Amino acid sequence: MKKYAVLLMAMVFGAGSAWGAPAKAKVSGAATYALTKEYLAAAPKRFNGSPGHAAAEKFIEGHFNKENADHRMEVDTFTATTPAGMQTMHNIIVKYPGKKDGVIVLGSHYETNYPLKDINFVGANDGACTSALLMEFGEYFRAHPPEGYSVWLVFFDGEEAVKTWGPSDSLYGSRHLAAKWSQDGTLGHLKAFLNADMIGDKDLNIDHDDASTPALLDLFKVAAKNTGHEKSIYKSNTPIQDDTVPFAKRGVPVLDVIDYEYGPLDEKTGDYAYHHTAQDSIDKISAASLQISADLFLEMVHLIDQR
């Protein structure tokens, strides 16, 4: 993901003041942390075309054997033109049918940065823990089928740039899927797309992403209040380019749930010490932060269901 200003979406949800009780069942932050460690052990370096990338896909798909048997898992394979040549990529989509007409998408990218393939970059916070979180959401919705809108989990490939971040070298999986769903009419059924990125940071502060849909940014404050996590959000305002952007451009309400400030800030470069470096390791994330993130996502699903 990158910090850049993009066109803000108009508010699409009506104002409301009556909220039901927060969802009671939880996804475990400790279990998510443990699964992150398993994922990193199976696929530490997951850049496109690598054995680790294939291992990551196998790990994720293996987590959803039941959904695959029920024909509710889809591997969206496509070929992307990149600065390193043509690359085959795969989005993994898992569907949990609900009782209302409409879909809430929960997403994360699962690969690691291609330009960092020659260093020990494993992306514990940047791609691994959020993939583990989505897998834990799968466990949750398997045990607690959605009572409202359907919930789809999307593991995006190719979020990272292959050479240098730009409109044609980034967000490969989300650009492909947004275009595909636009063509086949799926986008019209999406009520919201909530994206998870870099939200395992021990020092968690989820940004107010100025490029997200205002109504969902407001609803996220309600979710934080309902779950008691108000101190973990919105200390920073910044526009982010992430997998939400291709969907926002097509009119889908989006929320990028991200903590971009990862590690100490280098005043000279403007970069954060752990972001896109070998320091993005398991010791930089925590079960406590993953618990907060899990609570917020489930509460957002609960609140969107009520709208």
C-alpha positions as CSV (number, residue, x, y, z in Angstrom):
1,M,0.0,0.0,0.0
2,K,1.1,3.6,-0.5
3,K,0.0,7.0,0.9
4,Y,-1.6,9.0,-1.9
5,A,-4.7,11.1,-2.2
6,V,-7.6,9.6,-4.2
7,L,-11.1,10.7,-4.8
8,L,-13.2,10.3,-1.7
9,M,-16.4,8.3,-2.0
10,A,-19.7,10.0,-1.3
11,M,-21.7,8.8,1.8
12,V,-23.9,5.9,0.8
13,F,-25.4,5.0,4.2
14,G,-28.1,7.0,5.8
15,A,-27.6,8.4,9.3
16,G,-28.8,6.3,12.2
17,S,-28.6,6.5,15.9
18,A,-30.2,3.2,17.1
19,W,-27.6,0.4,17.3
20,G,-28.1,-3.1,18.5
21,A,-25.9,-4.8,21.1
22,P,-22.4,-5.7,19.9
23,A,-21.8,-9.2,18.5
24,K,-20.9,-11.5,21.5
25,A,-19.0,-14.3,19.8
26,K,-15.4,-13.5,19.2
27,V,-12.4,-14.5,17.0
28,S,-9.4,-15.1,19.2
29,G,-6.4,-12.9,18.9
30,A,-4.2,-15.5,20.4
31,A,-5.4,-18.1,17.9
32,T,-4.8,-15.6,15.1
33,Y,-1.3,-15.0,16.4
34,A,-0.6,-18.7,16.5
35,L,-1.9,-19.2,13.0
36,T,0.3,-16.3,11.8
37,K,3.3,-18.2,13.1
38,E,2.2,-21.4,11.3
39,Y,1.7,-19.5,8.1
40,L,5.1,-17.9,8.3
41,A,6.7,-21.3,9.0
42,A,5.0,-22.7,5.9
43,A,5.6,-19.8,3.6
44,P,8.0,-17.2,5.0
45,K,8.8,-15.5,1.7
46,R,5.8,-15.3,-0.5
47,F,6.8,-13.2,-3.5
48,N,5.1,-14.0,-6.9
49,G,6.5,-17.0,-8.7
50,S,8.4,-18.3,-5.7
51,P,8.0,-21.7,-4.0
52,G,6.9,-19.8,-0.9
53,H,4.1,-18.1,-2.8
54,A,2.8,-21.5,-3.9
55,A,3.1,-22.8,-0.3
56,A,1.1,-19.8,0.9
57,E,-1.7,-20.6,-1.5
58,K,-1.7,-24.3,-0.5
59,F,-1.8,-23.3,3.2
60,I,-4.8,-20.9,2.7
61,E,-6.7,-23.3,0.4
62,G,-6.1,-26.2,2.9
63,H,-7.7,-24.2,5.6
64,F,-10.9,-24.1,3.6
65,N,-11.3,-27.8,2.6
66,K,-14.9,-27.9,3.8
67,E,-15.8,-24.8,1.9
68,N,-14.1,-26.2,-1.2
69,A,-16.0,-29.4,-0.9
70,D,-19.2,-27.4,-0.6
71,H,-18.3,-25.4,-3.8
72,R,-17.9,-22.2,-1.8
73,M,-14.2,-21.6,-2.5
74,E,-13.0,-20.1,-5.7
75,V,-9.5,-19.6,-7.0
76,D,-9.5,-16.6,-9.4
77,T,-6.5,-17.2,-11.7
78,F,-5.3,-14.5,-14.0
79,T,-2.2,-13.3,-15.8
80,A,-0.8,-9.9,-15.0
81,T,1.6,-7.8,-17.1
82,T,4.4,-6.6,-14.7
83,P,7.8,-5.0,-15.0
84,A,9.3,-8.5,-14.5
85,G,7.2,-9.9,-17.3
86,M,3.9,-11.9,-17.4
87,Q,3.1,-13.4,-14.0
88,T,0.3,-15.8,-13.1
89,M,-1.6,-14.7,-9.9
90,H,-4.4,-16.1,-7.9
91,N,-7.1,-14.4,-5.7
92,I,-8.7,-16.9,-3.3
93,I,-12.4,-16.3,-2.5
94,V,-14.4,-18.0,0.2
95,K,-18.1,-17.5,0.5
96,Y,-20.5,-17.8,3.5
97,P,-24.1,-17.3,2.4
98,G,-26.3,-15.0,4.5
99,K,-30.0,-14.4,4.8
100,K,-30.1,-10.9,3.3
101,D,-29.6,-9.9,-0.3
102,G,-26.1,-8.5,-0.4
103,V,-22.4,-9.2,0.3
104,I,-19.9,-7.9,2.8
105,V,-16.3,-8.5,1.6
106,L,-13.5,-8.9,4.1
107,G,-10.1,-8.8,2.3
108,S,-6.3,-9.0,2.8
109,H,-3.3,-9.5,0.5
110,Y,-1.3,-12.6,1.2
111,E,1.9,-12.2,-0.8
112,T,5.2,-10.4,0.1
113,N,7.0,-7.6,-1.7
114,Y,8.7,-8.7,-4.9
115,P,11.5,-6.1,-4.8
116,L,12.5,-7.4,-1.4
117,K,12.8,-11.0,-2.5
118,D,16.5,-11.1,-1.9
119,I,16.4,-10.1,1.8
120,N,14.8,-11.9,4.7
121,F,11.4,-10.1,4.4
122,V,8.6,-12.2,5.7
123,G,5.9,-9.6,6.1
124,A,4.6,-10.8,9.5
125,N,2.5,-7.7,9.8
126,D,2.3,-6.9,6.1
127,G,0.3,-9.8,4.7
128,A,0.8,-12.7,7.1
129,C,-1.2,-11.7,10.2
130,T,-4.1,-10.3,8.2
131,S,-4.3,-13.5,6.1
132,A,-4.4,-15.5,9.4
133,L,-7.1,-13.2,10.6
134,L,-9.2,-13.9,7.5
135,M,-8.6,-17.7,8.0
136,E,-9.9,-17.3,11.6
137,F,-12.9,-15.4,10.3
138,G,-13.5,-18.5,8.2
139,E,-13.6,-20.6,11.3
140,Y,-16.0,-18.1,12.9
141,F,-18.4,-18.0,10.0
142,R,-18.3,-21.7,9.6
143,A,-19.5,-22.0,13.2
144,H,-21.7,-18.9,13.1
145,P,-23.2,-18.6,9.6
146,P,-24.1,-15.0,8.7
147,E,-27.5,-14.0,9.9
148,G,-27.5,-10.8,7.7
149,Y,-25.6,-10.2,4.5
150,S,-23.4,-12.9,3.0
151,V,-19.7,-12.6,3.9
152,W,-17.0,-13.3,1.4
153,L,-13.4,-13.6,2.3
154,V,-10.9,-12.5,-0.4
155,F,-7.2,-13.2,-0.2
156,F,-5.7,-10.8,-2.8
157,D,-2.6,-11.6,-4.8
158,G,-0.3,-9.0,-6.2
159,E,-1.1,-6.0,-3.9
160,E,2.6,-5.1,-3.7
161,A,4.5,-3.5,-6.6
162,V,6.8,-5.7,-8.7
163,K,9.2,-2.8,-9.3
164,T,8.1,0.7,-8.3
165,W,4.6,1.5,-6.9
166,G,2.4,3.1,-9.5
167,P,-1.1,2.8,-11.1
168,S,0.0,0.0,-13.4
169,D,2.5,-1.7,-10.9
170,S,0.5,-2.4,-7.8
171,L,-2.9,-3.8,-6.7
172,Y,-2.9,-6.4,-9.4
173,G,-5.3,-8.8,-7.7
174,S,-7.8,-6.1,-6.6
175,R,-7.7,-4.3,-10.0
176,H,-8.4,-7.6,-11.8
177,L,-11.2,-8.7,-9.4
178,A,-12.9,-5.3,-9.3
179,A,-13.0,-5.3,-13.2
180,K,-14.2,-8.9,-13.3
181,W,-17.0,-8.3,-10.8
182,S,-17.9,-5.1,-12.6
183,Q,-18.4,-7.0,-15.8
184,D,-20.4,-9.9,-14.4
185,G,-22.6,-7.7,-12.2
186,T,-21.2,-8.9,-8.8
187,L,-20.2,-5.4,-7.7
188,G,-23.8,-4.4,-7.6
189,H,-24.4,-6.8,-4.7
190,L,-21.5,-5.6,-2.5
191,K,-22.6,-3.6,0.5
192,A,-19.1,-2.9,1.8
193,F,-15.5,-4.0,1.3
194,L,-13.5,-4.0,4.5
195,N,-9.7,-4.5,4.0
196,A,-7.2,-5.6,6.6
197,D,-3.6,-4.4,6.3
198,M,-0.8,-4.2,8.8
199,I,-3.1,-4.4,11.9
200,G,-1.0,-6.7,14.1
201,D,1.4,-4.0,15.2
202,K,2.1,-4.2,18.9
203,D,1.7,-0.4,19.0
204,L,-1.7,-0.5,17.2
205,N,-3.2,2.8,16.0
206,I,-5.5,2.2,13.1
207,D,-5.4,5.2,10.7
208,H,-8.3,7.4,9.6
209,D,-7.8,6.5,5.9
210,D,-9.1,9.6,4.2
211,A,-9.5,7.6,0.9
212,S,-12.1,5.3,2.5
213,T,-15.9,5.9,2.3
214,P,-16.9,8.6,4.9
215,A,-19.9,6.7,6.1
216,L,-17.8,3.6,6.9
217,L,-15.2,5.7,8.6
218,D,-18.0,7.0,10.8
219,L,-19.4,3.6,11.4
220,F,-15.9,2.4,12.4
221,K,-16.0,4.9,15.3
222,V,-19.2,3.3,16.4
223,A,-17.6,-0.1,16.2
224,A,-14.7,1.1,18.3
225,K,-16.9,2.6,20.9
226,N,-19.1,-0.6,21.1
227,T,-16.1,-2.8,21.6
228,G,-14.1,-0.5,23.9
229,H,-11.3,0.0,21.4
230,E,-11.6,3.8,20.9
231,K,-8.0,4.4,22.0
232,S,-6.7,2.2,19.2
233,I,-8.1,4.2,16.2
234,Y,-7.8,7.5,14.4
235,K,-4.8,9.1,16.0
236,S,-3.5,9.8,12.5
237,N,-5.3,10.9,9.3
238,T,-3.8,9.9,6.0
239,P,-5.0,8.8,2.5
240,I,-3.8,5.3,1.6
241,Q,-3.6,3.5,-1.7
242,D,-4.5,-0.1,-1.1
243,D,-6.7,-2.9,-2.4
244,T,-9.8,-0.9,-1.6
245,V,-9.0,1.7,-4.4
246,P,-10.1,-0.3,-7.5
247,F,-13.4,-1.0,-5.7
248,A,-13.9,2.5,-4.5
249,K,-13.4,3.8,-8.1
250,R,-16.4,1.6,-9.1
251,G,-18.7,2.9,-6.4
252,V,-18.3,0.2,-3.8
253,P,-18.3,1.5,-0.1
254,V,-14.8,0.7,1.2
255,L,-12.9,0.9,4.5
256,D,-9.2,0.3,4.6
257,V,-8.4,-0.8,8.2
258,I,-4.6,-0.2,8.4
259,D,-1.9,1.0,10.7
260,Y,0.6,2.5,8.4
261,E,2.9,3.8,11.1
262,Y,4.9,0.7,11.7
263,G,8.1,1.2,13.8
264,P,10.0,4.4,14.5
265,L,9.9,7.1,11.8
266,D,13.1,8.0,10.0
267,E,12.9,11.8,9.7
268,K,15.2,11.9,6.7
269,T,13.5,9.3,4.5
270,G,9.9,9.6,5.9
271,D,9.8,5.8,6.1
272,Y,8.8,3.7,9.1
273,A,11.6,1.3,10.4
274,Y,9.7,-1.9,10.2
275,H,7.7,-1.3,7.0
276,H,9.1,-3.2,4.0
277,T,12.2,-4.3,5.9
278,A,13.5,-7.5,7.4
279,Q,12.4,-6.1,10.7
280,D,8.8,-6.9,9.8
281,S,8.9,-10.1,11.9
282,I,6.7,-12.0,14.3
283,D,8.1,-10.2,17.4
284,K,6.7,-6.9,16.1
285,I,3.1,-8.1,16.3
286,S,0.9,-9.2,19.2
287,A,-2.1,-11.3,20.0
288,A,-3.6,-8.3,21.8
289,S,-3.5,-6.1,18.7
290,L,-5.0,-8.9,16.6
291,Q,-7.8,-9.3,19.2
292,I,-8.6,-5.6,18.8
293,S,-8.6,-5.9,15.0
294,A,-10.8,-9.0,15.1
295,D,-13.3,-7.4,17.4
296,L,-13.6,-4.3,15.2
297,F,-14.1,-6.3,12.0
298,L,-16.8,-8.5,13.5
299,E,-18.6,-5.5,15.0
300,M,-18.4,-3.7,11.6
301,V,-20.2,-6.7,10.0
302,H,-22.8,-6.6,12.8
303,L,-23.4,-2.9,12.3
304,I,-23.5,-3.0,8.5
305,D,-26.1,-5.8,8.8
306,Q,-28.3,-3.4,10.8
307,R,-28.3,-0.7,8.2
